[in-house]
């Protein structure tokens, strides 16, 4: 199934719908979701596994995953709706030491290397998922993906993905399936998750 890059106008419509549904207050729910997502990557420990790392997250929202990670050297959230967030949300992210760029990742010029780039529940919303993945491969040593699949499109979700899409974008990488609804209060949709490594790609 081909994924269509969408127009700026179509993306603006999706973003207008998305901002309505942001829950800026429910920290516990976000923290639980982040913990579950990261546990799918080799039982990841947010307290110790990222100490000294530089992480960039695409579309982190009001509670990006990096918010809950300890000891990062640098945390960057590229969030196109940041300017529309309440001031208390902006203050919270600033106090947590998170650098937030108010833009889509497609439009950001970054010429530095990051230890990791994360795509967690974001690619359904973006203008050009191909370009986001391409840019991530240029700057990241590791890419982590956890994205809903086979769940249709609507105004706020202009893209629908499959396991095969991620296998095509990350050839040679094992793409795993999280079964929707298999964990209490977490993702009713099936999700694809994977870890891409620049070292593995260069070796192959």
C-alpha positions in Angstrom: 0.0 0.0 0.0 1.5 3.3 -1.1 1.6 6.2 1.4 0.8 9.6 -0.2 2.7 12.7 0.9 0.0 15.2 1.7 -0.3 18.9 0.9 0.4 21.6 3.4 -3.3 22.5 3.4 -4.3 18.9 4.2 -1.7 18.8 7.0 -3.0 22.1 8.5 -6.4 20.5 8.6 -5.1 17.5 10.5 -3.2 19.7 12.9 -6.2 21.8 13.6 -8.1 18.7 14.7 -5.2 17.3 16.6 -4.7 20.3 18.9 -8.3 19.9 20.2 -7.6 16.5 21.6 -4.3 17.1 23.4 -4.6 16.2 27.1 -2.2 18.6 28.7 -2.8 17.4 32.3 -2.9 13.6 32.4 0.7 13.0 33.3 0.2 9.5 34.7 -1.4 8.3 31.5 1.4 9.6 29.4 4.1 8.2 31.7 2.4 4.8 31.7 2.2 4.8 27.9 5.9 5.9 27.5 6.9 3.1 30.0 5.0 0.5 28.0 6.4 1.7 24.6 10.0 1.7 25.8 9.6 -1.7 27.5 9.0 -3.1 24.0 12.6 -2.2 23.2 14.6 -4.8 25.1 13.0 -3.9 28.5 14.2 -0.4 28.3 14.9 1.4 31.6 14.3 5.2 31.5 16.2 5.6 34.7 19.6 4.4 33.5 19.7 3.4 29.8 19.9 6.9 28.4 22.3 8.7 30.7 24.5 11.0 28.7 22.5 10.5 25.4 21.3 13.0 22.9 17.7 12.2 21.9 15.5 13.9 19.3 11.8 13.1 19.3 9.4 13.9 16.4 6.0 15.1 17.5 6.4 14.7 21.2 3.3 16.6 22.2 2.7 18.1 25.6 4.4 15.2 27.4 7.1 13.9 25.0 8.7 10.6 25.9 12.0 12.3 26.6 10.2 14.1 29.5 10.3 10.9 31.5 13.8 9.9 30.7 16.6 10.5 33.2 20.2 11.8 32.7 19.9 12.9 29.1 22.7 15.1 27.8 20.2 16.7 25.5 16.5 16.3 24.8 14.9 17.8 21.7 11.2 17.6 20.9 10.2 18.7 17.4 6.5 19.6 17.9 4.6 21.6 15.3 1.8 22.5 17.7 4.1 23.8 20.5 3.3 27.4 19.9 -0.4 26.6 20.6 0.3 24.9 23.9 -0.7 26.6 27.2 2.1 28.6 28.8 2.2 26.2 31.8 3.0 23.3 29.3 5.8 25.3 27.7 7.1 26.2 31.2 7.0 22.5 32.2 9.1 21.4 29.2 11.6 24.3 29.7 12.0 23.4 33.4 12.6 19.8 32.4 15.5 20.9 30.1 13.7 19.9 26.9 14.5 22.0 23.9 11.3 22.3 21.8 11.3 23.2 18.1 7.9 24.4 16.9 7.9 22.8 13.5 7.3 19.6 11.6 10.5 17.5 11.5 10.4 17.8 7.7 11.1 21.5 7.9 13.9 21.5 10.4 17.5 21.8 9.3 19.7 19.8 11.7 23.3 19.1 10.9 24.4 17.5 14.2 24.4 13.8 15.2 22.0 12.4 17.8 22.3 9.1 19.6 18.7 8.4 18.9 15.6 9.7 17.0 12.2 8.5 18.2 8.9 8.1 16.3 6.2 7.2 18.8 2.6 7.6 17.6 3.4 10.5 15.3 3.8 9.4 11.7 0.1 9.1 11.1 -0.1 12.8 11.6 2.9 14.1 9.6 3.0 15.7 6.1 5.7 13.5 4.7 6.6 10.3 6.6 9.2 9.3 4.0 11.1 12.6 4.5 10.9 12.3 8.3 12.5 8.8 8.2 15.1 9.9 5.7 16.2 12.8 7.8 16.3 10.6 10.9 18.6 8.2 9.2 21.0 11.0 8.4 21.3 12.3 12.0 20.7 9.3 14.2 22.8 6.4 15.3 19.6 4.6 16.4 16.0 5.1 15.4 13.1 3.7 17.5 9.6 3.4 16.0 6.3 2.5 17.7 3.4 3.4 15.4 -0.2 2.3 15.0 -0.9 0.2 11.9 -4.0 -0.9 9.9 -6.3 1.5 11.6 -7.7 3.6 8.8 -7.4 7.4 8.2 -9.5 10.4 9.2 -9.1 14.2 9.3 -6.4 14.0 12.1 -4.7 10.8 10.8 -4.0 11.3 7.0 -1.8 8.2 6.8 -2.4 4.5 7.4 0.6 2.2 7.8 1.3 -1.5 7.7 4.1 -3.8 8.8 5.2 -4.0 5.2 5.6 -0.2 5.0 8.1 -0.2 7.8 9.9 -3.3 6.4 10.3 -1.3 3.2 11.6 1.8 4.9 14.0 -0.2 7.2 15.2 -3.1 5.1 16.8 -5.9 7.0 15.3 -4.7 10.3 12.9 -7.0 12.3 9.6 -5.2 12.5 7.5 -6.5 15.4 3.8 -6.3 16.0 2.1 -5.2 19.3 -1.4 -6.7 19.4 -3.9 -4.0 20.0 -5.8 -4.3 23.3 -3.4 -6.9 24.7 -2.3 -4.6 27.5 -4.8 -2.9 29.8 -5.6 0.7 28.9 -3.0 0.8 26.1 -3.4 1.1 22.4 -6.5 -0.6 21.0 -4.8 -0.6 17.6 -2.1 -3.0 16.5 1.3 -1.2 16.3 4.6 -1.8 14.5 7.7 -1.4 16.5 11.4 -1.6 15.6 14.9 -0.5 16.3 17.1 0.6 13.4 20.9 1.0 13.8 23.1 3.0 11.5 26.0 0.6 12.5 24.0 -2.4 11.4 23.0 -0.8 8.1 26.6 0.2 7.4 27.8 -3.3 8.3 25.3 -4.9 5.9 
